[in-house]
Amino acid sequence: MPAGSEGDGGPAEQPQQQPQPGPGPRLCGYLQKLSGKGPLRGFRSRWFVFDPRRCYLYYFKGPQEPLPLGHIDIASACFSYHQPEAGDEPSAFEVHGPGGAVAVLKAATRQDMTYWLQELQQKRWEYCNNLDAAKRDSRTSPTPSDSAKGLVAKDNPDLSILSQNASAERARNILAVETSPTDLVGEQAASQPAPVQASALNFSLKQWSTEIKNSMSSLRKGNNDNRRSVFYTTEEWELLDPTPKDLEDSMALEEKRKHLAEGSKGLAGSAFPFDFGRAPHKAKRPLLRDVMGSGKQRPSSDSSPTEGGPGSANRLGSELQLKYQSQQEELEKLKKDLLSQKELVRLLQQTVRSSQYDKYFASRLCEGVPKDKLELLHQKDDQILGLNNQLEKLNLEKDSLQQEVKNLKCKVGELNEQLGMLMETIQAKDEVIMKLSQQLSECEDSSSSPSGAVNSPTATCANKDLQELDRLKDNLQGYKTQNKFLNKEILELSALRRNAEAREREWQAKYTSLEAKLCQIESKYLILLQEMKTPVCSEEQSPAREVITQLLEDALKAETTEQPEQAFFKPHLVSEYDIYGFQTVPEDDEEEKLVAKSRALDLRSLSLSENREISAGVKWENYLASTLTREMVRSVELKNLIRSGIPHEHRSRVWKWCVNLHVKKFKDSTVPGYFQTLLHNALEKQNPASKQIELDLLRTLPNNKHYSSPTSEGIQKLRNVLLAFSWRNPDIGYCQGLNRLVAIALLYLEQEDAFWCLVTIVEVFMPRDYYTKTLLGSQVDQRVFKDLMSEKLPRLHAHFEQYKVDYTLITFNWFLVVFVDSVVSDILFKIWDSFLYEGPKVIFRFALALFKYQEEEILKLQDSMSIFKYLRYFTRNILDARKLTAIAFGDLNPFPLRQIRNRRTYHLEKVRLELTELEAMREDFLRERDTCVEKRDLISDDEEDS
């Protein structure tokens, strides 16, 4: 997608890995991007993330979005911004990309704009200056990271940075503007809400609809039934002029009020001329000129609501108040009468029931009970009834008191509201008085001093000149800052252009050298082909032997820095070690060396030809930025990211999180320093597993530089982890295979984390007895795998059965050490990524995927020896990790874990029964050997091992 364009979530180009100058804070944050067409064109808030691998600035809808909308190529861009008009703050800048594309971005403040421009300039400068610094492949020079741990993280990238122009650096530093970002820039901005889009053009249809709804709701007649007071502003009062009909109605209501006032008793009057709180909803609004007396057509005697005789509004308010209060009192009286009548009816019913009960009780028991006891019972009943009546009366008194308290609270609230309304009225009047007084004083001053009219225009002109001077000063400072930025931009672009020209010349020389090398190789191959077609000499004296020998020697030469004068012209396709420390080309076997070199070249070709639609690194960085304020949790998004492979710079962090997720219950139950305590006990006390551990240390990963010699750092860490684990699990102690699991974990984890990683694999993932002496769990998994082979790959399973090939002899080691030394390193670590997150089911998936990957090739083999020989090395020829992952997690679905568990249970019983039979046969053999003289010299396998 070109710079400045925005799609609807379309894919962006896959960024290739480039060397970075070093770890530092990530450049990310909120910016507004000008996009859209026609009336919908405007600024939209986007989340921007800078990717240093290809110097791209990706933009997303939000921090949690995994897919970017597009990208801007910063390496080929130049920056500018325009000085705004007076009073406006410059915060928009332009990014001019290749092909005339322009992306207009807008920051929240001028400070953020300056920070973004300088950071983008710096990133472009570093990237372009380091284009030629990567003398080695990025696969052999991992990008350092603050969160990286383990042995791989300690490898320093072997990069020779080109010398930069010192004068250009000094000029850049002089022209730099010191600034710091706000909260909307940086990783912490991911937890902030998106800034409000302030552009006048940025109105969507939804926003228009919202504005229209808000406007209509303000015009719609509201329901004010629940309001206890209403206050009208000055504008509202002035618009309410009474009509003649309203005045007549007011007079009629005043007459009615007099009659009601004479007949009402105990009516509590208000201390104010009118009551805001008790006015009914349908009553007319009181008029300001009637209440305040400040209107133009009212006399000055009505200037206060508490002064002078009552107006029409006062009479209307008093009439409505009295009428409402009388009706309320009548309603309260009727409610009380109704409650008393209901209570009387209830008491009478209770009395009737008690009398009926007494009559029934007396008729049954009066014959055998003395009269004095009957009288005593009647007295007690009377007392009970009296107490019940007294309790009822007290409850009624309590309810009435509570009701009175509520009424008093309501009255207090009403009085407070009335007081607030009067205070607001007085304040409004005071403001009117102040304005009038100010106008009066101005008129007096203008009349008393005629010279002031002459000086006033002069003072006004002077003020305007001062304001214009301040505005010009601000513009001058803005132009100075803009001039410094543009000078710096011109300086950088000139330096980058010179570097690009020098780089082009160097590439041309390199291309010429490689073309000459290609001509030499083609010449040798032509001689070889001609000799193979029509040999003219005997086999011993054939020149083809010399050509072949020379070609093999040239092909197997490892890339070293022994010849610096040829280092620039050499293509450097394959290095001695990969990023994990594994040796790419072995040194002992010439045939294996040629195969390994060919495999490494295929891997390099595959990595160069990959053209992914979206950068996995950018997706990972965007996901991790969203977890700054919260812990990582299991989710479908995270599972898909892990299945696609964890980037090298984030693998340590994610592996550690996965391990802690599975062993949290174990770690919570241990004391601090648990690992160090285990290691101390294993070193100080006698440990039966220490001898075997020492024997296997150098045999763990001899092809990895971190474990190749006794002085390697990985050997000591490997020893410590295995000893601590053997002390934690005396039943297992040490089993061959555990050393390789720990060695892989130590490449990305520290000692203690690698220890808990081993606990996760042995005690959480794998069944019991998986790494014990009998390897019971491993045998069970091989039978489960056979069942899955017959179900998922029936043709291949039948092919193996036809030629009596036991492929479990090959797959047994896959399960025991999780494919270590069975697949190429890139695929191995992608398998481990998913394995540490999802568990042992991943092993079954990838084991089946390896067979399915080469199913057609295996089916072509027609004898058991060739099949078995092919199975021993075919996994090393599988190089496409993306295709293998797609087979494992796509083509083999569904893959329920419950099915694996059920089959494990089924085969576990069968294997245990077989082991019991074997043990019985062993005991029979021992008894027979002891009784038979001829068989006393025979020994069993266990005795031979001991």
N, C-alpha and C positions, 0 to 999 in steps of 0.2 A: 504494500500500500504506500503510495507516495507521501512525502512529508506534507503535513497540513491537511490531509484528507481524513475523513472519519467515516467508518462503515457502521453497519448495524451488528456489531459484534463479530465481524469477519476475522479470519485468521491473519496473524502477522507473520513476517518472515522469521525463520529460525535463526537466532543469533549464534554465531560461531564463537568459541572460546578464544579469548585473547589474553595475553599477560596483563596483569594489573600492577600498578606501582606498589601496591601494598594495601593492607587492610585499613579501613577507615569508615566513617559514618556514611550510610547509604544516602544518596540524593533522591528524595521522594517527597511528595506533599501534594497539596491541593492547588490547582490553577484553573482558571476559566479559559476555555478554548472557543474561539469564534468558529461556528459551524452552522450548517443548514443553508437553505436557499429561500429566496423570496421573502415573504413577510415573517417566516419562521426563523430567519437567520438571526443569530444572536449568540451571546456568550453562555456556555453551559459548563457547569462545574465538573471537573474530571480529576481523577487521582493519577498522578504522574510518577513513574518509577524509571530511574536511569539504569540502563544495563551496560556495564563497562565491557562486556565481552565483544560487542560490536558497536559500541558508542551510540546506542539507540535510546531515545526517550519514549518509553511506552506510556500510553494513557488508557485508563480503565474507567468504567462507570463508578466504581467505588473501591475502597481498599480490600473488600472481601471478594471481589470478582476475580475468577481465575483466568478469564480470557480477555486480552486487551482489545480495544477498539481499533487500534492502529499504532503507528510509531512515527517518530521524526528522526531522521538521520542527522545526528549532531556532528559527526566527523566531516561531513561535506557541507555544513551549514555556516551561515554568518548571521550576526545578530544586530539589531538596531531598534531604537525607539524614538518617538517624536516628543518634542517639548510641548506640553499641553497649553491650553488657554489659561488665562488668569483665573485663579481660584480652584482649578482642577488639579488633582494629585496624579502625577504620572505613575501608572501601574501596569500599562499594557506595553508589550514589546513584540517584535516580529522576528521570526526565525525563517530565513530565506534558505531553502533547500535546493538541491540540484533540479534542473529542468524548469526553473522559475516558480516552483511551488513555494507558497508563503503561508506559514502557520502563525496566526495572531493569538497570543496568549496574554492573559491578564492575571496579575497577582492581587492579593487582597490589599496590600499596602505598597508604597514605594520602596520601603525597606526590603520586603520580600522580593520585589522585582529586581533590585540591585543584587541581592544574594543569589537569585536564580541565574542571572546573567553571568556573574563572575564565576559561579560554580560550573556552569555549562562551558564557559570559555576554558576553565582549568581542565575539565574533563576532555575537551576536544584537544587541548594542547598536549596533555599526557598521552592520550591515545595515539595521536598522529606521530609524536616523537618516539613512541615505543613500538611502532609498527615493525621496524626492522630489528627491534631488540630481541625478538623471540627467535634465537638461533636454533632452538630445539622445539620439537613439537609440543603443543600444549598438553598433550597426553602425558608427556614426561616431565612437565613443569606444572605441578598443580598450583592452583590459585590459593594463596594463604588465606586463612580466615581466623578471626578471633576465637570462634567457638570450636575450631578443629583441635582434636586431641589425638593421642596415640602416636605410634611410631611414624606413620605416614606424614602426619602434620609437622614433624620435626625436619622433614626434608626441605632444604632450601632450594628454590628454583634456580637452575643454572642459567641465568640470563646475563647477557653482557649489554648493559644499557649504553646506547650511543651518547657520546658527549654532546651536550646541548650548548647553544650559543649563549655565552655568559653575558654579553651586552644586551641581548634580547631579554634575558631573564631579569637583568637589573632594570631595564625600561619597563617591563611588565610589573615589577614590584613597585616602581615609582608611580605608575599610572593606576595602580589598584586602589579601590575605594573600600575602606574598612566598613563592614556591616555585619550584622548578625540576624539570623532568621527569627521569625515569630513562631507561635505554636502550630501554624498551618504548614510548616516545612519540617521534614524529618520523620523518623519512624514513629515518634509520639503523636504525630498528626493523624495516624490511623484510627486512634480512639476518639478523635474530635469529630463533631458533626460537620458536614459539608458546608462551606460558607454560603451565605445568601447571595444569590445572583443579582447584582445591582444594575445590570444593563437595562436601559429603557426599552430596548428592542426585544428582550428575551421574555416574551409573553406567549405561553403555549395556550392551546384551546382550553385545557383544563383550568389554567389560571384565569382566563377570561370568564369561564363559567363560574368559578368561585367568586370573582369580583362581582359579577351580575347578581349572584345569589345573595351576597352580603349587602349589596345596594338595595335589593328588593326587600330583604328582611328589615332593613332600617325604615322603609316606607310602609311596610305592612302594619296594620293596626294590632297592637300588642294586647295581651291579656294581663291586666294589672290587678286581678282579683286578690292575689296573695300579697300585694304591696301594702305596707302599713303607713307609708308616708310618700308624698310626691313633692318634688321641688322643681320649679320651673325656672329656666334661665331668663336673663333680661330680655333676650330676643323673643322668647315664647310669651312672656307677659305682654309685651308691646303689641303682639299680633292679635290678642284676644280682646277686642272691643265689644262691649255689651250691645245687644240689639234692644230696640224698644220692647219687644215681646219678653225678653229676659228680664227687663226692669219691672214689667207688670207682674210677671210670675214671682219675682222677688218680693214685691209688696204683698201679694196674696199669701205667700209663705210666712211673711212677718206677722200678719194678722193671726194665722193659725198658730204660730209659735206662742203668741201671748195667751191664747186660750189654753194651750197645752201646759204652759208654765204655771198657770194658776191651779190646774188640776193635778199636777205631778207632786208626789211626796217623796222626800228623802233622795231627791235627784242631785247627784254630785255635779256641780257646774265646773266649767273649765276656767282657768285663770287667764286664758288667751281669748282674743276676739273670735278666732275660728280654730277648729281642730283639724290638722292635716291628717291625723291617723284615723279618724273615724268618718271621714267623708266617703260615701258610697261610690262605687265604680262609675255609675252613670251620671254622677253629679257634674255640673258645669265646673270648669276650671276657674278659680278665683282670679280676679284681674289685679295686675300690679298697681294700677293707679288707685284702686280701691283700698289696697292693703298698705302700700308705701306712701301714697300721696305725692309721688314725684313726677306724675305725668304732666303734660303741658296744659291740660284742660281741667286740672284739679286745683283747689285752693291750697295755700300753704299750711293751713291748719290740719290737713290730712296727711302730713309728711311722715307720720309714724303710725304703725299698726296699733299702738297703745295710746295714742293721743287723739283728742277730738271726739265728736259723736260718731256712732257707727254708720257706715255707708251701706249701700245695697249688698255688697259682698259680705260685710259683717253680719247683716241681718240674715242673709241666706245661709251663711255658715252656722250661725247660732240656731236658726230654726231646724236645720237638718241635724245639728248635734243633739238638740233636745229631743227631737222626734226619735232619733236613733237610740238614744239612751233610754227613753221610756219604753220603747219596744223591747230593748234588751232586758230591762228589768221585768217587764211582764213575762217575757219568755223564761227568765230565770225562776220567777215565782211559779209558773205553770210546771216547769220541770221539777221543782221541789215538791209541789203538791202531788204530782204524778209519782214521785219516788216515795212520798209518805203513804200514799194510798196502796202502792205495791207492797210496801213493808207491812202495813196493817193487814192486808190480805194474807201475806205470808205468815204473820204471827197467828192469825185466826186459824189458818190451816194447820199450823203446828199444834195449836191448842186442841183442836178437834182430834188430831191423830193421837196425842198423848192421853186425852180423855178416853178414847176408844181402847187404847192399850190398857189403861188402868182398869177399865170396866172388864175387859177380857181377863186380865190377870186376877182381878178380885173375884170374878165368878168361878175361876178354877181353884183358887187357893184359900178362899175365905173360910171354908169349912174346917180346915185343920190348923189355921193360924189364929193365934190370940188377937184380940182386938187392939191391945196396946201396941203390938208390933205392926198392925195394919196402919194405925194412926201414925206411928213413927215413919213408916214408908211413905205415907201421904205427905208428911212434913218434909221429908227429904226430896220428894218430887217437886214440892212447891219451891223449896230452896234452889233446886237445879233450874227450874223454870225462871225464877227471879234472877239468878246469876246469868242465865242465857240472855234474858231481856236486857240486863244491865250491860252485858258485853255488846249486844247489838247497838244499844244507844251510844256506847263509847266509840264503836266503829263509825257510826253515823257522824258523831262529833268530829272524829278524826278526818273523815272525808270532807266534811264542811270546812274544817280548818285548812286542809290542803288546798281546797278550791279557793278559799280566801287568799291564801299565799300566792297562788297562781294569778289571781286577779290583781293583787297588789303589784306583782312583778310586771304584769302587762301594763298597769298604769304607770309604773316607773319608767318602763321602756318608752311609752308614749310621751311622757313628759320630757325624757331625754331627746327624743326625736323633735319635739316641738322646740325645745331649747336650741338644738342644732340648727333648725330651720330659721329661727329668729336671729341666731348669730350670723348665719350666712346672709340674711336680709340686711342686717346692720352693716356687715362688711361691704356688701354691694352699694349701699347708700354712702358709706365712707369713701369708696372709690369715686363715686359720682361727685361728691363734694370736693375731693382732691383735684379732680379734673377741672371742675368749675373754678376752683381757687387758682389753679395754675393759669387757666385762660385769663382770669381777671387780672392776675399780676402781670402777665405779658402785655395785656392791653394798657394797664397803667404805665408800665415801663416805656412802651412805644409812644404814649401820649406825652409823658413828662420829658423824655430825652429825644429830640428829633434827630440828633447826630448819630444815634445808634442805628438808624435805618441806613446810614451811609456806610458805617463800619461793618454791618452784618454781611453784605455781599463780599467784602474783602476777606473777612475771616472764613467765610465759606469757601472761597477760592483757595485760600491758604491750606485749609484742611484737605481739599481735593488734591492739591499739589503734593502734600505729604503722603496721601494714600497712593497716588500715582508713583511717587518715588519709592515707596516700600514695594509696590508691585514690580517695578523695574529691577529693584535689587534682588527680589526673589527669582525673577526670570533670569537675571544674570548668573545667579548661583546655580540655577538649573541647567543653563547652557554650558557653564563651566564643567559640571559633572558629566553632562552628555558629551562634551568635547573630549574629556579625559577617556571616557568609555570608548568613543569612536576611534580615538587615536590608538588606544590599546588594541581595539579590534583590527585596525589597519595593520598595526605592527605584527600581530599574531598571524593574520592572513598572509602577509608578505613572507614571514618566516616559514610558515607552513607550505607556501608555494615553492620556496627555495628547497625545502626538504623534500617536497614531492618531486621536484625536478631531479634532485640528486638521487632519490629513490628510483626514479624511472631509469636513470643512467645505470645504476647498479643492477637493476633487474634486466636491463638490456645486456649487460656484460654477463650476468648469470645465465640468461637465456642462450647467449652465444656459446658459453662454456658447455652447457647441457646439450646443446645441439651438436657440438663437436664430439662430446662423449657418446651421444646416440649414434652418430655416424661410425665411430669406431666399433661400437657393439654390433651394429648392423653389418659392418664389414666382416667381423669375425663370424657372425652367424651365417653369412652367405658362404664364406669359406667352408664352414662346418657342413652346411647343407650340400654344397657341391661335392665334398669328399664323401659324405654319406650316400649320395646318389651314384656317383661313379668313382669308386676308390681306385687309385693308381699306385698305391704303395701297399706293402705288407702291413699287417695289423700292428706289428711292433714298431715300424718306422712311420706310421701314419701321422700326418700333421694334425689330424682331428683330435688326437690325444692331447697334444699341446694346447690347442685352442680350448678344448673342454676344461682342461686343468686350469688355464688362465681365467676362464670365465667363472669357474667355481670359486677360485681364490678372490676374485674381485667382488663376487656376490656375497661372500661370507665375511668380509671385512666388517668388523664392528665399528660403530661411529665413536671415535675418540677425538680428543683435542690435541693429539700429539703433533699434528701438522697444521698449525694455525694459519699458514699462508694459503692452504687449500680449504679452510673451513667455510669461507664465504661462498665458494662455488659449489660446495657439495650439497646435494639436495636434503640430506639428513631425514630420510623417511623412517628409519627404524633405529632406535637407540638401544643401548645395552640393557637397560632396566625400564620397566614400565612405571607408572605412577604409584603402584602398590609395592614396588621393590622386587617384583619377580623378574628373573632373568629371561629376556626375550629369546636369546639364541644360546643354547647350551654349548659347552666347550669340549665335552668328552667324545661324543659320537658325531662323526662327520655326516652320516646320513640323516640323523635326527636334527643336526644343525641346519642342513639345507631345508628340511621340512618346516622347522621352526621359523626360519627366515621367510620362507614362502607364506606361512600362516601370518606372521607379523605384517608382511606387505599387504596381504588380503585385508587384515583388520584396518590398516591405515587407509587403504583404498575405500573400504566401506565407510569409515568415518568421514572421509573427504567427500564422498558422493551422497551422503545423507542430506536431505533437504526437507526438514520438518516444517510443518505449518506454523508451529508455535514453540517458543523457547521454553523448555522445561525449567531452565534456571530462573527465568523471570516468573513463571508460575509459582515456583517454590519460594522465591523471595517475597512475592506478593502475599502468599499464604502466611509465611512466618512474620511478616510485618503486621498482619491482623492478629497475631497471638502475643503482641507485646504486653498487653494489659490483661491477658488471661492465659491460663494453661492450655496446652494442646490437649485435645480430646479426640476420642475415636469418632470418625465420621466417614461417610462415603467419599467425600472429596479427598481426605487425607489418604484413604486406602488406594484410590486411583493414582494419586501422586506417587505414593511409595511403589506401587506396581510398575509405574513407568521408570522408576529408578531415582534414587536420591543423589543429588549433585555432590561432588566430592567435598566441597566446602561446608556442606550442611550434614554430611553423613554422621559425624561424631555426635552432634547434638541430637539428631533423630534416633540414632541407635541407643544412646543413653536414655532417652525418654521411653523408648520401647521396653528396654530392660527394666527400668524402674516401674513401668506400668504392670509388668507381670510378677515382679518380686516384692511389690509394696507390702504385702502381708508378712513376708519373711523379714524385711528390713525394719518394719515397725516393731517387731517383737525382739529385735536385737539391741544391744547397748552400743553407744558410740565407740568407735575403734574396734569393732568386731573383727574386721579383716586383719588388722595388725595383730590382734590377740591370737587369732588362729595361726598366722604366719610365725609368730614368736614361739608358740607351743610346738609347731611342726619342726622348727629349727633347733629348739633346745632339747626336746625329748626325742626318744627313739621312734622313728616313723618307718614302718615296714615298706611303704611305697616309695621312699626317697631313692633307693637304689635303682629301681626301674625307671623312675623319672629322669635320673641323671643319664641313663643309657639312651633315652629317647630324645633328649633335648636337641642334639645336633642332627638327628634324623627326622625332625619335625618338618621343616620346610627348607631343605638345603639349597633350593633354587631361589630363595628370597634373601636379599642382602641383609635384612634385619636379623636373620637367624643363621647366617652362613658360617660364623666363626664363634669360638668360645667367648671372645671379648665383645661380641655384638650386644647392644643394649637390649634387644629383644630376648636374648637367652636368659638373662637374669630375671626379667619380668615374667617370662614364661615359667621359670622355676618357682618363683614366689607364688604365683597363682595356683599352680598344680599342687604345691605342698599345702597351701591353705585349704584347698578344696578336699584333699585327701584327709586332712584332719577333721573337716566338717562331716565328711561321709566315710566313716571307717568301713562300712559295708562294701562300698565300691572301691575306696582307696584310690587306685589309679588303673585306668584301662587304656590300652593303645587306641588312639582316636581322640581322646580328650585333649592331647597336646596340640593337635591340629585345630580343634575348635577354639582353643584359647589363643593360638597364634594368629588366627584370622581376627578375633575380637581385639587383640592388642594393637592391631594396625590402626584402629580408630578410637580405642578406648584406653583409659588409664588402668592401672593394675586392679584397683578395687572394683571399677566398673566392669572390667573383663571377668573378674571373679563372679560377680553377680550375673553376668551374661552366661557363664557356664552353669550357674545354679538354675537359671531360667531354662536352659536347654535340657539339662539332666533331670531336674526335679519338677518342672512345670510342663514342658512340652512333651517329653518322651515318657512312655509308660515305664512302670517299675521293671527292674531287671533288664533294662536296655543296655547298660554298660557294666553289668556284673560279669562274673566269671562264665556263667552259662550263656550270656547274650540272649536270654529268652525272648525279651521284647523285640530284638532285632530279627530273630527268626520268625516271629509272628508277623511282623510287618512285611517280610518277603512273601509270605503266603497271601496276605491281604493284597499285595501288589500284583501277584499272579491273578487273583480274582478280578482286579480292576483292568488288567491287560486283556483278559478274555472278554470283558464287557465293553471297554472303550476301543480297543484295537483287536477285534476278533481275527482279522486276516493275518496279522503279524503273529498273534498268539498261536494260531493253527500252524503257521509256517515253522515256528520254533518247535512245536510238538511233533510235527512231521519229521524233522531232522534230529529230534532228541537233544535239543540245545537247552541247557539249564542257564538261562540268562541271569538268574538270581546270584550266580557267582560273581557277576559284574556289578549288579545293582546293590549288593549287600554293603559294599564300601560307600556307595552314594548315600545311603541312609545313615550309616554310622558316623560319617564325618561331614555330612551335608555338602557333598559334591566338591570338597577340597581336593585339588590335584586331579579332578576329573573333567573339568571344563575350563575354558579360557578365563582369565581373571576378570574381564569385564562382565561376563555372564555370571560368574561366581558371586560377585558382590551385588548384582541385581537380585539374584536368588536370595541372598542373605538379607537384603532389605525387606523383601516380603516375608521371609521366614521369621524374622524377629518381630514383625508386626502381627502376622496372622497365625503363626504356629506351624505344627508339623504337617498340616494338610498340604502346605506349599511343596514339600518334598515329593509327595505323590504326584502333584500336578506337573512339576518339572520333569520328574522321571518319565512319566508318560509322554510329555511333550518332546523329550529328546528322542524317544523311539518313533513318535509320529513324524518328527522333522525329517528323519531318514528312512521312513517306512518303505518307500518305493525302492531305494537302493538296497535295503536288506532283503526285500522280496526277490531281487534279482539273483541273489546268491543261492546256489543249489546244492551245497554240501555243508556238513556240520563244521568241518575244520575252517573253511573260509568264513562262515558266519561267526564263529567264535573269535577268530582272529580280527575280523572287522569290528566286533563289539568291543574289543579291548582298547581301540583308539578312536572310534568314530566320533565320540563327543568332543574331542579336541579340534575337529574340523568344522564344528558348528560355530559360526562367528556372528550371525545376525541375531543380536539380542532382542530387537523389536519383534521379529517374526516368531522367535521362540516364546516370548512373553504373550504374544497374541494367541498362540496355540494353547499355552498353559491356562490362560484365564478367559479364553473365548471359545475355542473349538471343543474343549473338554467338558464344558458345562452341560448339564448340572453336575455339581460335585458336592453332595451333602456330607457334612462331617459325621452325621449320625450313622450313615452307612459304614464309614470307616470304623467307628467305635463298635458297632454291632459285629462286624467281621473280625475285629481284633478279639473281642470276647469269645467268639466262636472258635477261632484258631488257637487261642491261648489254652483252652481246655484240651484240645487235641495235642498240642505240643507238650503240655505237661504230662499227659498220659503216655506219650512216646518216651519222654525222658524218664518216667517211672519204669517203663519196661526196660529201657537201656540200663538203668541202675540195677534192676533185678538181674539182668544178664551179666552185668559186671560182678555182682556178688556171687552169682553161680560160678563164674570163671575163677574167681579168687578161691572159693571153696574147693573147686575141682583141682586147681593147681596145688593147693596145700595137701590134698589127699593123694594125688597122682605124682609118682616120682619122675615120670618122663616129662611133665609139664612144669616142673619147679623152676626151670631156667627162663620161662616166658615171663614177660613183664607187660604191664598195661601202658596206655598212652600217658596217663597221669603220672605214673611212676617214672616214665622216661623223661617227662618235662621237669620233674623235680630232681 
